[in-house]
């Protein structure tokens, strides 16, 4: 995960087949930013509906580590999210 973050910080534009298979990749639809509820460690989360999940409730990512300036993808502590 640390190496992927380093690559993203250099301006590298990822493609699904270029991300280490040990890092989970999912797609999030109808998403929005949410602040965390941890006052001691404020950070941003993403809430939305994962495309591969039929759940009726939105899900939340872990902390956002890096997000694309075009808002097409985000690296979070729980994996790599493609944003729709």
N, C-alpha and C positions, 0 to 999 in steps of 0.2 A: 504494500500500500504506500509506503514512504517513497519508494522509487517512482511509482506512478504519479504521486503528487509532485515530485521534483520535475518530471517530464512535462506535466501540465503547466507548471510555473514558467517553463521556458517558452511557452507559446505553441507547443505541440498540439495538433488537432487529432484526437483519437478516432479510431474506427473500431467497431466491435471486435473484429478479428485481431486487433493489435493489443488488446488488453489481456494481461495474464489470466489464464483460465481459473486460477485460485481466487480471483476477485469476483464476487457475484455481480452480475449485470441484470438490471431489471428496467422496465419502462414504466414511467409514471404519467398518467393523464390527468387533466383537470386539477392541476396542482397550484399551490401557493406557498409563500414563505410563512413560517410561524416562529415566533421567539420561543426559546426554551423556557421551562419553568424553574430552572435551577439558578437561584439568585447568586450563588457562590461561583458559578461558572456560566455566564451568559453566552449563548451562541444561537445560531439560526438552524432551524429544521425545515424540511419540506413536507407538507401534508398534501395528500392526493389519493387517487385511485390507481393502484398498480394494474397495468394492462393484463397481466397474467393471473389476476385474482378476481374472483366473482363476489367478493365481499361487499356488503351493503354500506360499510363504514369506511371512511378514509383511513389510511395508514400514515404513519410518520416515519421519516428517515431518522437516522442518528445525526449527529452534528455534521453540518456542511463544512467540508475542508477546502473545496475549490469549486467554483461554478463558472461555466462558460459565459463570456460576455454577451453572447447571443441567446442565452438561457436555453440551450439545446441539450445540455447534460450537466451533471453535478457529481463530484466525488464526495461521498459521505463516509462516515466511519463504518457504516454497514455495507458498503459496496458502491458500485458505479451505477448511477441512475440516468437513463435517457429520458428526456423531458418532452412531452407532447403538448 
